[in-house]
């Protein structure tokens, strides 16, 4: 699958597989178009007449389809290939978006908003996560950590940075609805670069050459957890990865306001957190290739996030109103959040080539589920345990993830461990 003989280019030395470079650029532009409304669509719809609960339920339905689509992305790559999977994501996005913007919003038809926005939610996971699976198949193992680091760099940069900055400009000049229509232009440009300009050849694994039904690939995306329990562990760790990211905004700003950090200041700190996260996506991608993917996820990702989660609660009490301290801890937490990046290289490497897509489906499902797990934990426990208890629950999950990550040994590491034990027993 991977061409290890080609001469390394400048991009390869940077960590971007040169044969997939246009795909990375395409994902960046696609995600910019896809995510341009995320920061303002809910308050905009509330201003138009929806209730806060209606807007919240709308985004929840959107999140459900994202989780389903994230799981489908990996197994569909193995069933029909990455290009067709990405193309299906593009088509579903366009159908949902055109109906949502063209019919549902102008009429403020809530009954139509829900299904059209949900259909739209199938788009980006099928497009972006399918490309991530493509990367895991077509990148040499020694380069894979850096390669997935660059993927998360362009993914987050397009979704959370370029999309937001473009919207802030476009809304002032064109208005909300015209800005939504321009999303179509951006996703089409991104798809053109990722699917047309990107000429990389992807061959399906050998086992797909038979006439087995495609439904078996979907079933493989479930049964792999039983056959390869480590993949299920990796999926759980992936859920823990971002659970706090979706839980913090629901209660942490309220707590920090009582410690002298205003909500406005908190929003600036939150932005700083994700500037750190984007930068360290690359750093930990490189570091993972140097010191090991498992070590990076365990110590910098899980253990680091656990420590700084607790510090976000206790240090504001010691340094009341000190914005610099809170911002510094937030920055470090955001950096450690990127420590989980090598998990995208580690998980498919736990299985053989024929199961990589299924393994990535479980990992991608974890990426979708964290959108629900974070708020669900707050809903279930906040009234019972308060802010301190919530921070210990979230921190504790990170520490559990660190312990579980220790179990995610690559096949060659497991063989080495068994050989060492056998050698020790023979000596005895």
C-alpha positions in Angstrom: 0.0 0.0 0.0 2.7 2.5 0.9 5.5 3.5 -1.4 8.6 3.5 0.8 11.0 3.9 -2.0 10.1 7.3 -3.2 12.6 10.1 -2.5 11.6 12.3 0.4 10.6 15.8 -0.6 10.5 18.9 1.5 6.9 18.2 2.5 7.8 14.7 3.5 10.5 16.0 5.7 8.0 18.3 7.3 5.8 15.3 8.0 3.2 15.8 5.2 3.1 12.9 2.8 3.8 14.7 -0.5 1.6 12.4 -2.5 -1.4 13.5 -0.3 -0.5 17.2 0.1 -3.4 18.5 -2.0 -5.7 16.4 0.1 -4.6 18.1 3.2 -5.2 21.5 1.5 -8.6 20.3 0.4 -9.6 19.3 3.9 -8.5 22.7 5.2 -10.7 24.6 2.8 -13.6 22.1 3.1 -13.6 22.4 6.9 -13.4 26.2 6.6 -16.7 26.2 4.7 -18.3 23.5 6.8 -17.6 25.2 10.1 -18.1 28.9 9.3 -21.5 29.0 11.1 -20.7 27.0 14.2 -19.9 29.9 16.4 -23.0 31.9 15.6 -25.8 29.8 14.2 -27.5 29.1 17.5 -27.7 32.7 18.7 -28.7 33.8 15.2 -31.6 31.4 15.2 -32.7 32.5 18.7 -32.7 36.1 17.4 -34.9 35.0 14.6 -37.5 33.5 16.9 -36.4 30.1 18.1 -36.1 29.3 21.8 -32.8 28.4 23.4 -34.1 24.9 23.9 -35.0 24.5 20.2 -31.6 25.8 19.1 -29.9 23.4 21.5 -32.0 20.4 20.3 -31.2 21.3 16.7 -27.4 21.2 17.4 -27.9 18.0 19.4 -29.5 16.3 16.3 -26.7 17.6 14.2 -24.2 16.0 16.7 -26.0 12.6 16.5 -25.5 12.4 12.8 -21.9 13.5 13.2 -21.3 10.6 15.6 -23.0 8.1 13.2 -21.1 9.4 10.2 -17.8 9.4 12.0 -18.2 5.7 12.7 -19.3 5.0 9.1 -16.3 6.8 7.7 -13.7 4.1 8.3 -15.7 1.0 7.2 -17.0 2.8 4.1 -13.4 3.5 3.1 -12.7 -0.2 3.1 -16.0 -1.0 1.4 -16.0 1.6 -1.4 -12.7 3.5 -1.1 -11.9 6.9 0.3 -12.8 9.0 -2.8 -16.3 7.6 -3.0 -16.7 8.0 0.7 -15.6 11.6 0.6 -17.8 12.3 -2.4 -20.8 10.9 -0.6 -20.0 13.2 2.4 -19.8 16.2 0.0 -23.2 15.3 -1.6 -25.0 14.8 1.7 -23.5 18.1 2.9 -24.7 20.0 -0.2 -28.2 18.4 0.0 -28.6 19.2 3.7 -27.1 22.7 3.4 -29.2 23.8 0.4 -32.4 22.7 2.0 -31.5 24.1 5.4 -30.5 27.6 4.1 -32.8 27.8 1.1 -36.0 26.5 2.6 -35.9 25.9 6.4 -34.3 29.1 7.7 -36.2 31.7 5.5 -39.5 30.1 6.6 -38.2 29.5 10.1 -39.7 26.0 9.7 -38.3 24.2 12.7 -39.8 20.9 11.6 -37.7 21.2 8.4 -34.6 22.6 10.1 -34.0 19.4 12.2 -33.8 16.9 9.3 -32.0 19.2 6.9 -29.3 20.2 9.5 -29.0 16.6 10.5 -28.4 15.5 6.9 -25.8 18.2 6.7 -24.1 16.7 9.7 -23.3 13.5 7.8 -21.0 15.6 5.5 -17.7 16.5 7.2 -17.0 13.2 9.0 -17.4 11.2 5.8 -15.2 13.7 4.0 -12.5 14.5 6.5 -12.3 11.3 8.5 -12.2 9.2 5.4 -9.2 11.2 4.3 -7.7 10.5 7.8 -8.1 6.7 7.1 -6.5 7.3 3.6 -3.5 8.9 5.4 -3.1 5.9 7.8 -3.0 3.5 4.8 -0.7 5.5 2.6 1.9 6.8 5.1 5.0 5.0 6.2 4.8 4.1 9.9 7.9 6.2 10.8 6.1 9.3 9.5 2.6 8.5 10.6 2.6 10.5 13.8 3.6 13.6 12.0 1.1 12.9 9.2 -1.9 12.7 11.5 -0.6 15.7 13.4 -0.8 17.7 10.2 -4.3 16.3 9.6 -5.6 17.6 12.9 -3.8 20.9 12.3 -5.7 21.5 9.0 -8.9 20.0 10.4 -9.0 22.2 13.4 -7.5 25.2 11.6 -10.3 25.1 9.0 -13.2 24.3 11.4 -12.3 26.5 14.4 -10.0 29.2 13.1 -10.4 30.1 9.4 -14.2 29.4 9.5 -14.7 31.8 12.4 -12.4 34.5 11.1 -14.0 34.3 7.6 -17.5 34.6 9.2 -16.6 37.6 11.2 -15.6 39.3 8.0 -18.3 38.0 5.7 -21.3 38.7 8.1 -20.3 42.3 8.4 -20.1 42.7 4.6 -22.8 40.4 3.3 -25.0 39.3 6.2 -25.8 35.9 7.8 -27.7 34.2 5.0 -25.3 35.2 2.1 -22.4 34.0 4.4 -24.1 30.6 4.7 -24.5 30.4 0.9 -20.8 31.0 0.4 -20.1 27.8 2.4 -21.0 25.9 -0.7 -18.3 27.6 -2.7 -15.6 26.7 -0.1 -16.6 23.1 0.3 -16.6 22.6 -3.5 -13.2 24.2 -3.7 -11.9 21.9 -0.9 -13.4 18.9 -2.5 -11.9 19.8 -5.9 -8.4 19.8 -4.4 -8.9 16.7 -2.2 -10.6 14.5 -4.9 -9.4 15.8 -8.2 -6.1 17.6 -7.8 -5.0 14.9 -5.3 -3.9 12.1 -7.7 -2.8 9.6 -5.0 -3.8 6.0 -5.8 -5.6 4.1 -3.1 -6.1 0.3 -3.6 -8.5 -1.5 -1.4 -7.0 -4.3 0.8 -6.7 -7.7 -0.8 -9.6 -9.2 1.1 -11.9 -6.8 -0.7 -11.2 -8.4 -4.0 -13.8 -11.1 -3.3 -17.5 -10.8 -3.8 -18.4 -10.5 -0.1 -21.3 -8.1 0.6 -20.4 -4.6 1.6 -22.6 -5.1 4.7 -19.8 -7.2 6.1 -17.6 -4.2 6.2 -20.2 -2.3 8.3 -20.4 -5.3 10.7 -16.6 -5.4 10.9 -16.8 -1.9 12.3 -18.6 -3.3 15.3 -17.1 -6.8 15.7 -13.6 -5.5 15.7 -14.1 -4.4 19.3 -14.6 -8.0 20.3 -11.8 -9.4 18.1 -9.4 -6.6 19.0 -10.2 -5.4 22.5 -7.4 -2.8 22.3 -9.3 -1.0 19.6 -12.2 -0.6 22.0 -9.9 0.8 24.6 -8.5 3.3 22.1 -12.1 4.3 21.3 -12.8 4.9 25.0 -9.6 7.0 25.4 -10.7 9.0 22.4 -14.0 9.8 24.1 -12.1 11.0 27.2 -9.8 13.1 25.1 -12.3 15.8 24.4 -15.1 15.2 26.9 -13.9 18.0 29.1 -13.7 20.3 26.1 -17.5 20.0 25.8 -18.1 20.0 29.5 -16.1 23.0 30.6 -18.1 25.7 28.8 -21.2 24.6 30.7 -19.9 25.3 34.2 -16.3 26.5 34.3 -17.0 30.2 33.3 -19.5 30.5 36.2 -16.9 29.2 38.6 -14.1 31.4 37.3 -16.4 34.5 37.5 -16.7 33.9 41.2 -12.8 33.8 41.3 -12.5 37.2 39.6 -12.2 36.1 36.0 -15.0 37.7 33.9 -16.8 35.8 31.2 -15.4 38.1 28.5 -11.9 37.3 29.7 -12.7 33.6 29.9 -13.7 33.7 26.2 -10.3 35.1 25.3 -8.6 32.4 27.4 -10.8 29.8 25.6 -9.5 31.1 22.3 -6.0 31.0 23.5 -6.5 27.3 24.6 -7.2 26.3 21.0 -4.4 28.4 19.5 -2.2 26.3 21.7 -4.0 23.1 20.7 -3.6 23.7 17.0 0.2 24.5 17.4 0.8 21.4 19.6 -1.1 19.1 17.2 2.1 19.3 15.1 4.5 19.3 18.0 3.1 16.1 19.5 2.8 14.5 16.1 6.5 14.9 15.7 7.2 14.0 19.3 5.1 10.8 19.0 7.3 9.6 16.2 10.4 10.2 18.3 9.5 8.9 21.8 6.6 6.6 20.9 2.9 7.2 20.2 1.7 5.4 23.3 4.1 7.3 25.6 3.0 10.6 24.1 -0.7 9.9 24.5 -0.2 8.5 28.1 2.0 11.1 29.6 1.4 14.3 27.7 -2.2 13.7 26.6 -4.0 11.8 29.4 -1.8 12.4 32.4 -1.1 16.1 31.4 -4.7 16.9 30.9 -5.6 15.3 34.2 -3.1 17.4 36.1 -4.0 20.7 34.4 -7.8 20.0 34.7 -7.4 19.9 38.5 -5.1 23.0 38.4 -7.8 24.9 36.6 -9.9 24.4 39.7 -7.4 24.9 42.5 -5.0 27.6 41.2 -7.7 30.3 40.6 -8.5 30.0 44.4 -4.9 30.6 45.3 -4.3 33.4 42.7 -7.8 35.1 42.8 -8.4 37.2 39.8 -5.0 36.5 38.3 -5.8 36.2 34.6 -2.2 35.4 33.6 -2.2 32.3 35.9 -5.6 31.0 34.5 -4.5 31.7 30.9 -1.2 29.9 31.4 -2.9 26.8 32.9 -5.5 27.0 30.1 -2.8 27.2 27.5 -1.0 24.1 29.0 -4.3 22.2 29.1 -5.0 23.0 25.5 -1.5 21.9 24.6 -1.9 18.6 26.4 -5.2 18.1 24.7 -3.1 17.8 21.5 -1.1 15.0 23.2 -3.8 12.6 22.1 -3.0 13.2 18.4 -0.8 10.1 18.0 -3.8 8.0 19.0 -4.8 8.3 15.3 -1.5 6.7 14.3 -1.4 4.2 17.2 -5.0 2.7 16.8 -4.8 1.5 13.1 -1.3 0.2 13.8 -2.8 -2.2 16.4 -4.4 -4.2 13.7 -3.6 -5.6 10.3 -4.1 -3.7 7.0 -7.5 -5.4 6.4 -8.9 -4.0 9.7 -7.4 -0.5 9.7 -10.7 1.1 8.4 -12.7 -0.7 11.1 -10.3 0.4 13.8 -10.5 4.0 12.6 -14.3 3.8 12.6 -14.2 3.1 16.3 -11.7 5.9 16.9 -13.8 8.3 14.9 -17.0 7.2 16.7 -15.2 8.2 19.9 -14.5 11.6 18.4 -18.2 12.0 17.8 -19.4 10.7 21.1 -17.3 13.1 23.2 -19.7 15.8 22.0 -22.4 14.1 24.1 -20.4 12.6 26.9 -19.1 15.9 28.2 -22.5 17.7 28.5 -24.1 14.4 29.8 -21.6 14.2 32.6 -22.4 17.7 33.6 -26.2 17.0 33.4 -25.8 13.9 35.6 -23.4 15.0 38.2 -23.1 18.8 38.5 -26.0 19.3 40.9 -24.7 16.5 43.1 -21.0 17.3 43.3 -20.6 20.9 42.1 -17.6 22.4 40.3 -15.0 20.7 42.4 -16.6 17.3 42.0 -16.9 17.8 38.2 -13.2 18.7 37.9 -12.3 15.5 39.8 -14.6 13.4 37.6 -13.1 14.8 34.4 -9.5 14.7 35.8 -10.1 11.1 37.0 -11.2 10.1 33.5 -8.0 11.4 32.2 -6.0 9.4 34.7 -8.0 6.3 33.9 -7.3 6.9 30.2 -3.5 7.1 31.0 -3.7 3.7 32.7 -5.6 2.2 29.8 -3.2 3.7 27.2 -0.5 1.5 28.8 -2.3 -1.5 27.4 -2.2 -0.2 23.8 1.0 -2.0 22.8 1.8 -2.5 19.1 2.0 -6.1 17.9 5.8 -6.0 17.7 6.0 -4.6 21.3 3.7 -7.4 22.5 5.9 -10.0 20.8 9.0 -8.5 22.3 7.4 -8.6 25.8 6.4 -12.3 25.3 9.9 -13.2 24.1 11.4 -11.5 27.2 9.1 -13.4 29.5 9.9 -16.7 27.7 13.6 -15.9 28.0 13.3 -15.2 31.7 11.4 -18.4 32.3 13.9 -20.5 30.4 16.7 -19.0 32.5 14.9 -19.9 35.7 
